[in-house]
Amino acid sequence: ICTETQMPEANKQADELRTAIAELEAQRSLLGDAVVQPAVAALRQQLAELHAPASKLAADEERKIVTILFADVSGFTALSEKLDPEDVRNLINACFERLVPIVKKFEGTVDKFMGDEIMALFGAPVAHENDPERALRAALDMMDAIAAFNGEHATELDIHVGVNSGPVVAGHIGAQDRQDYSVMGDAVNLAARLGGASRNGEIYVGPNTYRQTAAL
């Protein structure tokens, strides 16, 4: 999550404003209150506005238990050697058009697309009692969707998935002029590693997700 310590440019501006205020205050006896007071007030207003976005971000942050799903579609690299790049892009988009509704079907949220990989959240921003189950059912449906997609498009795509549940910090991430809702934490990192370690056709599940869904 963006904080003041992660925004060196904002820190620099804040330091410059504080220095200017201190210099004006030091000259108050020479310049007089009529000159210094309005100038200092204006600088203090700028300083307050500079910190306002960071305060808003901090207020937006929350700790949640979330299930994170990483679904990586493979096979597009081989296609790119045979097809025009635009055709490959159209196939990727068509494939995602099949997968995204599955996430929505189980009331998850697509966090982001990373090349041919989807990161989805179950439990943020809206939580359910059975988010781990929803994520696993979504992963299984994605496997079926890829098989159906291959049959319709004469492709040989595959998919492998990593799923993990755990505590995260959820909120808006990014620069002051562009922020997206996302999550951060070790639970996210483990989900990504599980997705990377899984092979085509496999769903790797973290220990927390397993404990909550083993009885299904």
N, C-alpha and C positions, 0 to 999 in steps of 0.2 A: 504494500500500500504506500502511496506517495506520502512522504512526511517532509518536514522542513529540512532534515538532515540529508534527504535525497535530492534536494533541489538547490545545488550550489549557487545558481544564478540568483535565486530569490534571497538566499543568505547574503550574497554580496550586496544586493540592493538594500536589504535591511540594514546591513552594517553602514553603508554610505548614508542612509537616512539618519541613523542614530548619531553618526559623527557630525552631520550637518546640524542636528538639533543641539548637540553638546556645544558646538562652536558658537551657535547663536546665543545660547544661554550664557556662555562665557562673556559675550559682548553686550549683555543686557544693560549693564550700568553705563556703557558708552553709547549704545544706540537708542536706549529707552524702550519702555514697555510698548509704546504705540507701534514701534517697528518690529520688535522681536515677537510679540505675542501672536499676531496673525500669521507670521511666517512659520513659527513653531507649530501652531495649530494645523496649518496646511500640511506640514511635513508629518505630523503625527497621524493625520488622516490617511496619507499615503501609506504609512507603515501599517496601519490597521487594515487597509484594503489589501495590502500585500500578503498578510497572514490569513485573511478571510478564507481563501480557497482551501488552505491546509486545515483550518478548523472544521470546514464543512466535510472534508474527506474523513477526518478523524471521527466525526459524528456518524458518518455513514458506515464505518467499520463495524463488523460484528463477528463473533466467534460462533461457528456452527459445526454440527456433525453432518458431513456430506459424503455421498458416494460419487466417486469420479470414474468415468469411463473413457478410455482411450481406444478408439477403433481405427486400425490402420489397414487401408485397402492396398493390396499389392497386385502387381501385374501391369500397371500403367507404364512402367519403364520399358517393358518388352514391347508394348503397343507403340510407344513413341519411336521405336526403331522401324516400324512398318507404316505408320500412319502420319498424315500431316498434323503438325502441332495443334491446329485448330480443331481437328477431328478428335484428338486425344482430350483436349479441354472440354469439348462437348460431351464426351463420354464420362469424364470425371463429374461434370455438373449433373448429368443424367443419373449417375450412380448416387450422388449425394441427394438428389431429389427423392430417391427411394429410401435412403437411410435416415434423413432428418425427420420425416414424419413418424418413424418408429420411436425416436427419442420423444417427440411430442405426444405420441400415443400413450406413453407411460408417464407423461407429465414431467419429463426432464427438460433441461435447457441446454441447447448447444452453446458452449462457451466460445469455441473458436474452431476454425479450420486451419490446419497446418500442412500445406501441400496436399497429400492424399490421406490425411489423418483427421479424425474428428475427436474433439474433446467435449464431453457432455457431462453435465452435473445433474445429480438427483438429490434434492434436498436444499438447493439454493437456486434462486432466492426463495422458493416455496418448498417447505419441508412436508414429508409424509411419514407415517409410522413405518412403512415398509419400503423405504427408498433403496436399500440394497437389493431387495427382491425385484423391484422395478428395473434397476440397472441390469441385472442378470437376464431378465426376460427380454429386455431390449437387445442385449448382446445376442441372445439366441435367435431372435427375430431377424437381426442383421445378417446372421449366417444364412438363413433361409432366403432373405432378400437378395443377397449376392448370387446365390445359386439360381434364383429365378431370373435375375438380370443377365447372367451368362447365357441362359437358354434363349432369351429374347434377342440378345445382341451378338451372339456367336463369339463371346469373349471368354477368357480364362482367368478372370479376376478371382482374388481370394481375399480373405480378411482374417486378422488376428486381433485379439482384444485383451486389454488389461483393465481390471476393475478393483477398486480399493475404497474402503470407507474409513473415515477418521476426522479429527478436528481440523478445521481450516480457519483462516481469517478471510472473510468475504467482504467485498466492498469495491469501490471504484479505483481502477488502476490506470495510470497513464500520466501524461503531461497535463498542465493546467487547462490547455485548450482542447484536449481530447482525452477522455477517460471512458473505459469500458468496465462493466461489472465482471468480476472474476474472483477466483479464490487462490490462496497461496498457503503452503504448508507442506510438511513431510508427507502427509497423506496423498497429496497431488503428485509429489515426486515418486512415491512408491507405485502409484497407479501407472505413471509413465514408464517406469522401469519394467513393470509387469507386462505392459503392452509391447515394449521392445524385446523382451525375452520370449514372449509367446511365438509360436510358429503358426503358419497358415492353418486355419480351421480350429485354432485353439483359443480358449478363454482362460487366462490366468487370473486367479482371484486372490486378493490379499486376505490375511488372517481375520481381520475384523469383519469383512464381508462374509467370509466363510462361516464364522461363528453365528452370524445372524440369519444365514440362509441354509445351513446344513440340514435342517429338519424338513425342508421343502421337498 
